[in-house]
Amino acid sequence: MTVIQWKYTYGLQLPDSPPEQFRANTQLAPGSEPISSSRVRYWHRLQRVWLQPSSWVTSQTWSTDWLTMPIAKTLNWFDNYFKDLIQRG
């Protein structure tokens, strides 16, 4: 789950078949099923609980991106604008 959660965030349905990054962390015991079938079985279990809110931990962090991102974009625009003027000039 810790690998997959960055690609498929909360609220997104998981695909039918497990992606390549998904690995079942199982140890083979004598007489146990092959890792490939364990991987699919674990994937189907994950699909069942993925959309349940109780499966997720929420947190809130303070972010100033809403303020700093527009300023950075504006400064970048000015920088590119004046570089373009100098090159044409």
Secondary structure by P-SEA (a helix, b strand, c coil): ccccccccccccccccccccccccccccccccccaaaaaaaaaaaaaaaccccccbbbbbbbbccccaaaaaaaaaaaaaaaaaaaaac
